């Protein structure tokens, strides 16, 4: 569904992504792990068209995207939930949700509205409330709901667990797993929470200083000694299992 080939992205003279290759098959959850500054946000912003690669190719459903505008990419069905949620704080919950469908011209918007409110019943109770007055967990629900109103083919999430209480993080990841299972939603998830993200992913990548250091199935990465040491807070026994 999505393939990046030897992507390079620069901020002036600084190389933020170097020779990065990545692929996602339809219906997968793929997680990208890495510390702050590893390049996770740069990667998602590049896929979304907010940053232009200086080298490499990006292909989505066989169409090349490396020179496409963010508006074109949204219309193709790649929708991002940004780090920090970036809601319109002075607009109501209702208005933020409708903004997600701004570029759509089909007749299914009302059905998707009910679907999103079915996923997040608390938002139905807050429709007239300003988005900026919601709790952190409710704001994350709203940010994901807004993205779903755009009817994504590929959903990008940048650090969705950031700043949320552990119980809310668990609910969030259960929801993403169910969204993938029930709707076959393809998801690219950039996260520092390796335990939760590998727990729902099919495959994963580990970024360090803008390059892919490790790639494998989620179960392989969970057993990897380097991932265990750096991201899972454990050590590895002789059979590769965490102990």
Secondary structure, 3 states (H helix, E strand, C coil): CEEEEEEEEEECCEEEEEEEEEEECCCCEEEEECCCCCCHHHHHHHHCCCCCCCEEEEEECCEECCCCCHHHHHHHCEEEECCCCCCCCCCEHHHHHHHHCCCCCCCCHHHHHHHHHHHCHHHHHCCCCEHHHCCHHHHHHHHHHHHHCCCCCEEEEECCCCCCCHHHHHHHHHHHHHHHHHHCCEEEEEECCHHHHHHHCCEEEEEECCEEEEEEEHHHHHHCHHHHHHHHCCCECCCCCEC
